Amino acid sequence: MQCEAHQILKRNGLYYILMEMGGSYAEGTKYRSYVLESDNILGSYVLKKLLIAESGASGTTNDKIHACTPGMFTIGGNDILYYAGTDDLTNPFFNAVWDLCAAVMTDPL
């Protein structure tokens, strides 16, 4: 299992890490994006929730297998999650076509 953290956010006195977790190409394990939470920037962090609960959250099917490399921004009062997604499991991860996806998050944290 591989994990990568991509962004730290602070909201209402709490710290959140946006991260991805997944397996190897050989295992066929999906990459998914998660939120970890702590009251201290140094941790310890607990897994709070899965960010993209269903495939196709961006309105397309290009994220139906993997959704990773998350980053969140607030634009016009909306939390927008940007992430990479692919529906290609026939190639190794590094050969797959990864599209940049975006989804409005109603309750991201």
C-alpha positions as CSV (number, residue, x, y, z in Angstrom):
1,M,0.0,0.0,0.0
2,Q,1.3,3.4,-0.9
3,C,0.3,6.7,0.7
4,E,1.1,10.3,-0.4
5,A,0.1,13.6,1.3
6,H,-0.5,16.5,-1.0
7,Q,-2.0,19.4,1.0
8,I,-2.5,20.6,4.6
9,L,-5.5,22.9,5.3
10,K,-6.5,24.7,8.5
11,R,-10.1,25.3,9.3
12,N,-11.8,26.2,12.5
13,G,-8.7,25.4,14.6
14,L,-8.3,21.9,13.1
15,Y,-5.7,20.7,10.6
16,Y,-6.6,18.5,7.6
17,I,-4.3,16.5,5.3
18,L,-5.5,15.6,1.8
19,M,-3.8,12.4,0.8
20,E,-4.1,9.4,-1.5
21,M,-3.7,5.7,-0.7
22,G,-3.6,2.8,-3.1
23,G,-1.7,-0.3,-4.2
24,S,0.5,-1.5,-7.0
25,Y,-0.5,-2.0,-10.6
26,A,0.0,-5.8,-10.1
27,E,-2.4,-5.8,-7.2
28,G,-5.0,-3.8,-9.2
29,T,-5.7,-1.8,-6.0
30,K,-7.6,1.5,-6.6
31,Y,-6.1,4.8,-5.6
32,R,-8.5,6.9,-3.6
33,S,-8.3,10.4,-1.9
34,Y,-8.9,10.8,1.8
35,V,-9.0,13.4,4.5
36,L,-7.0,13.1,7.8
37,E,-7.8,15.3,10.8
38,S,-5.8,16.6,13.8
39,D,-6.0,19.4,16.4
40,N,-2.1,19.7,16.1
41,I,-0.2,20.3,12.9
42,L,2.4,17.8,14.0
43,G,-0.3,15.1,14.6
44,S,-1.3,12.5,15.3
45,Y,-3.9,12.5,12.5
46,V,-6.9,10.2,12.2
47,L,-8.6,9.2,9.0
48,K,-11.8,11.2,8.7
49,K,-13.4,10.3,5.4
50,L,-13.0,9.3,1.8
51,L,-13.1,12.4,-0.4
52,I,-14.5,10.8,-3.6
53,A,-17.0,8.2,-2.4
54,E,-18.2,7.2,-5.9
55,S,-16.6,7.1,-9.3
56,G,-17.6,9.7,-11.8
57,A,-17.7,12.5,-9.2
58,S,-16.4,14.9,-11.7
59,G,-19.3,14.3,-14.0
60,T,-17.3,12.0,-16.3
61,T,-16.2,8.4,-16.1
62,N,-12.5,9.1,-16.4
63,D,-12.1,8.7,-12.7
64,K,-14.0,5.5,-12.3
65,I,-10.9,3.5,-11.2
66,H,-8.5,5.9,-9.7
67,A,-8.9,9.3,-8.0
68,C,-5.7,10.7,-6.5
69,T,-3.4,13.6,-6.1
70,P,-6.0,15.8,-4.4
71,G,-5.9,19.5,-3.9
72,M,-8.7,21.7,-2.6
73,F,-9.5,25.4,-3.1
74,T,-12.4,27.7,-2.2
75,I,-13.7,29.7,-5.1
76,G,-16.8,31.8,-4.9
77,G,-17.7,30.2,-1.6
78,N,-17.5,26.6,-3.0
79,D,-14.9,24.0,-2.1
80,I,-13.6,22.6,-5.3
81,L,-11.6,19.4,-5.2
82,Y,-9.1,19.0,-8.0
83,Y,-7.6,15.5,-8.5
84,A,-6.2,13.2,-11.2
85,G,-8.4,10.4,-12.4
86,T,-8.2,7.5,-14.8
87,D,-10.4,4.6,-16.0
88,D,-7.4,2.7,-17.4
89,L,-6.3,-0.4,-15.5
90,T,-4.8,-2.1,-18.5
91,N,-1.6,-0.1,-18.4
92,P,0.8,0.4,-15.5
93,F,-0.1,3.5,-13.6
94,F,2.7,5.5,-15.2
95,N,1.5,4.6,-18.7
96,A,-2.2,5.3,-18.1
97,V,-3.9,8.5,-19.3
98,W,-4.6,10.7,-16.2
99,D,-7.1,13.5,-16.6
100,L,-7.4,16.5,-14.3
101,C,-10.9,16.3,-12.7
102,A,-12.8,18.7,-10.5
103,A,-15.8,18.3,-8.3
104,V,-17.7,20.7,-6.1
105,M,-17.6,19.3,-2.5
106,T,-20.7,19.9,-0.4
107,D,-19.1,18.7,2.8
108,P,-15.4,18.1,2.1
109,L,-14.1,18.2,5.7
